[in-house]
Amino acid sequence: MSLYHDIFTSQKHIWKMYWWLILPFGGFYIGHQIDLMETKRMTMFRDKSALYGREMKPGEPPSWPY
């Protein structure tokens, strides 16, 4: 038997026992990445709103993200 086969068969029971934990954590990670991408996309509209926009002083940091 190969080393790969021995490692896979010895850890096969772990995947059967904990598959229900892998799905929520994987979903959380994917959701977090999508949220980061959306934040990066929205930075092009930062401080440009007609309602809340204002002139920024030189060297003043943007209002968000913190």
Summary of the structure (lengths in Angstrom):
residues: 66
radius of gyration: 23.1
end to end distance: 54.2
largest distance: 70.0
contacts: 99
relative contact order: 0.07
helix: 65%
strand: 0%
